């Protein structure tokens, strides 16, 4: 489970997040969505330990893994060597098994520069999963991919989250991605959580083929527009 109370982080210029209190239950899949600069990644980086909060508290009661927007693979190491870096001593986890689960085992002896963007991101996810996290934090892992590759990666992430019963928190700019991957979507204003949206279609791997999915996307878009309109009067 993830919970925060009064979580605040301030950058030197004054921007950041203010007084955020959220709870993500064990096994729940939750998304953070909002305009650029509203603090989504800042919140995620506080939860991952990359940033130390200015004030407030964080409670996380399980091993946590972070998948970032940029894969940050070491170009001089092979795919298998990159993933193997995440294996904790004494944990019987095979890098090859994880790579096979993510469909990139055939590339294990290649270097990152020999892979496509989607393949690199799968390797990045494998490097996180090999640590056996129970909580998965994802910071826009599909944002740099084309639409078809993005959907394929979303399918994969949904399957992994369901198979391993992971608690997941996603940062995304994409309304459809938030709907496909999350049962609860937190709407962020500039530095704060402005509301939430309950997704009745999760988890359905065929959701994109249903008219209800796009009706939900319109409803969520309207709620986001309301948040952004309210921002102009703050």
C-alpha positions in Angstrom: 0.0 0.0 0.0 1.0 3.6 -0.7 -0.2 6.5 1.5 0.9 10.1 1.8 -0.1 12.8 4.3 0.4 16.5 3.7 3.2 15.7 1.2 4.9 18.8 0.0 8.0 19.3 -2.2 9.3 22.7 -3.2 11.9 23.4 -6.0 14.1 26.4 -5.6 11.9 28.4 -8.0 8.8 27.7 -5.8 7.0 25.1 -8.0 6.4 21.6 -6.8 3.5 19.8 -5.0 1.6 21.0 -1.9 -0.2 19.1 0.8 -1.0 15.9 -1.1 -2.7 13.1 0.8 -3.5 10.0 -1.2 -3.9 6.3 -0.6 -3.3 3.5 -3.2 -4.5 0.2 -1.8 -2.6 -3.0 -2.2 -3.2 -4.5 -5.6 -4.8 -1.3 -6.9 -3.9 0.3 -10.2 -4.0 4.1 -10.1 -3.1 6.8 -12.6 -2.0 10.4 -12.2 -3.0 12.7 -15.0 -2.8 16.4 -15.6 -1.1 19.1 -17.7 2.7 19.3 -18.0 4.3 20.9 -15.0 1.5 20.1 -12.6 3.7 17.9 -10.3 2.9 14.3 -11.5 6.5 13.2 -11.8 7.5 15.2 -8.7 5.0 13.2 -6.7 6.2 9.9 -8.2 9.9 10.8 -7.6 9.0 11.5 -3.9 7.4 8.1 -3.6 10.4 6.4 -5.2 12.9 8.1 -3.0 14.5 10.1 -5.7 13.3 13.3 -4.0 13.2 14.1 -0.3 9.9 15.8 0.6 10.0 19.3 2.0 7.3 18.3 4.5 4.6 15.7 5.1 5.0 11.9 5.2 5.1 8.8 3.0 4.2 5.3 4.0 5.1 2.4 1.6 4.9 -1.1 3.0 6.4 -3.2 0.1 9.4 -3.4 -2.2 9.0 -0.7 -4.9 10.3 -0.5 -8.5 10.4 2.6 -10.7 10.2 2.6 -14.6 11.1 6.0 -15.9 10.3 7.8 -19.2 13.8 7.4 -20.5 15.1 3.8 -20.4 18.6 4.8 -19.2 20.1 1.5 -20.3 23.9 1.3 -20.2 24.9 1.3 -23.9 28.1 -0.7 -23.3 26.2 -3.6 -21.7 24.1 -6.2 -23.4 20.3 -6.5 -22.8 20.9 -9.4 -20.4 23.7 -7.6 -18.6 21.5 -4.5 -18.2 18.7 -6.5 -16.6 21.0 -8.6 -14.5 22.1 -5.4 -12.7 18.8 -5.3 -11.0 19.0 -8.8 -9.5 19.4 -8.7 -5.7 21.8 -11.0 -4.1 20.1 -14.1 -2.8 17.0 -13.6 -4.9 16.5 -16.6 -7.3 15.4 -14.5 -10.4 16.6 -15.2 -13.9 17.0 -12.3 -16.2 16.3 -14.6 -19.2 12.9 -15.6 -17.6 11.9 -12.0 -17.2 13.0 -11.1 -20.7 11.1 -14.0 -22.1 8.0 -12.8 -20.3 8.3 -9.4 -21.9 9.0 -10.9 -25.4 12.6 -9.7 -25.8 14.6 -12.8 -24.7 15.8 -13.2 -28.3 17.6 -9.9 -28.0 19.4 -10.7 -24.8 22.9 -10.6 -26.4 22.3 -7.4 -28.3 23.2 -3.9 -27.1 20.6 -1.2 -26.5 21.6 0.7 -29.7 20.5 -2.3 -31.7 16.9 -2.2 -30.3 13.8 -0.3 -31.3 12.3 2.2 -28.8 9.6 -0.3 -27.8 12.2 -3.1 -27.2 14.3 -0.8 -25.1 11.4 0.2 -22.9 10.5 -3.5 -22.5 14.1 -4.1 -21.3 13.8 -1.2 -18.9 10.7 -2.7 -17.5 12.4 -6.1 -17.2 15.3 -4.5 -15.3 12.7 -3.2 -12.8 10.6 -6.5 -12.6 13.7 -8.6 -11.9 14.0 -6.9 -8.5 10.6 -8.5 -7.7 8.7 -5.3 -6.7 5.2 -5.5 -5.2 4.7 -1.8 -6.0 5.3 -0.5 -9.5 5.8 3.2 -10.2 5.7 4.2 -13.9 6.6 7.6 -15.2 5.2 7.9 -18.7 7.0 4.8 -20.0 5.3 4.9 -23.4 5.4 8.7 -24.1 8.2 8.5 -26.6 6.6 5.6 -28.6 4.4 5.7 -31.7 0.7 4.9 -31.2 0.9 1.2 -32.2 4.0 0.5 -30.1 2.4 2.4 -27.2 -0.7 0.3 -27.2 1.4 -2.9 -27.4 3.4 -1.8 -24.4 0.1 -0.9 -22.5 -1.2 -4.4 -23.3 2.0 -5.9 -21.8 2.0 -3.7 -18.7 -1.7 -4.5 -18.0 -1.0 -8.2 -18.3 2.0 -8.0 -16.0 0.1 -6.0 -13.4 -2.7 -8.5 -13.4 -0.6 -11.6 -13.4 1.6 -10.5 -10.5 -1.1 -8.6 -8.6 1.1 -5.5 -8.4 0.1 -2.3 -6.9 0.7 0.2 -9.7 0.8 4.0 -10.0 1.2 5.5 -13.4 2.0 9.0 -14.6 0.6 9.7 -18.0 -0.5 12.6 -20.3 -2.7 10.2 -22.3 -6.4 10.0 -21.3 -6.9 6.7 -23.1 -3.8 5.2 -21.5 -5.0 6.2 -18.0 -8.4 4.5 -18.7 -6.8 1.4 -20.1 -4.3 0.9 -17.3 -6.1 2.1 -14.1 -9.2 1.5 -12.1 -8.8 4.9 -10.4 -7.5 8.1 -12.0 -6.3 11.1 -9.9 -6.7 14.4 -11.6 -4.0 16.9 -10.8 -4.1 20.7 -10.8 -0.9 22.7 -10.4 0.7 21.0 -7.5 -2.3 19.3 -5.9 -4.8 16.5 -6.5 -8.1 18.1 -7.7 -10.3 15.1 -7.9 -10.6 11.5 -9.0 -12.3 9.4 -11.7 -13.5 5.8 -11.1 -13.0 3.7 -14.2 -15.8 1.0 -14.6 -14.0 -0.6 -17.6 -10.8 -1.8 -15.8 -9.3 -4.3 -16.3 -10.5 -5.3 -19.8 -7.8 -6.0 -22.4 -10.5 -5.5 -25.1 -11.7 -2.1 -23.6 -10.4 -0.1 -26.6 -12.8 -1.9 -28.9 -15.9 -0.8 -26.9 -17.8 2.4 -27.4 -18.1 2.8 -23.6 -14.3 3.2 -23.5 -14.5 6.4 -25.6 -17.5 7.6 -23.8 -15.5 7.4 -20.6 -12.6 9.2 -22.3 -15.0 12.1 -23.1 -16.2 12.2 -19.6 -12.6 12.2 -18.2 -11.6 14.8 -20.7 -14.4 17.1 -19.5 -13.3 16.6 -15.9 -9.8 17.5 -16.8 -11.0 20.6 -18.7 -12.9 21.7 -15.5 -9.7 21.3 -13.5 -7.7 23.4 -16.0 -10.5 26.0 -16.2 -10.5 26.3 -12.4 -6.7 26.8 -12.5 -7.2 30.0 -14.4 -9.1 31.6 -11.5 -6.8 30.4 -8.7 
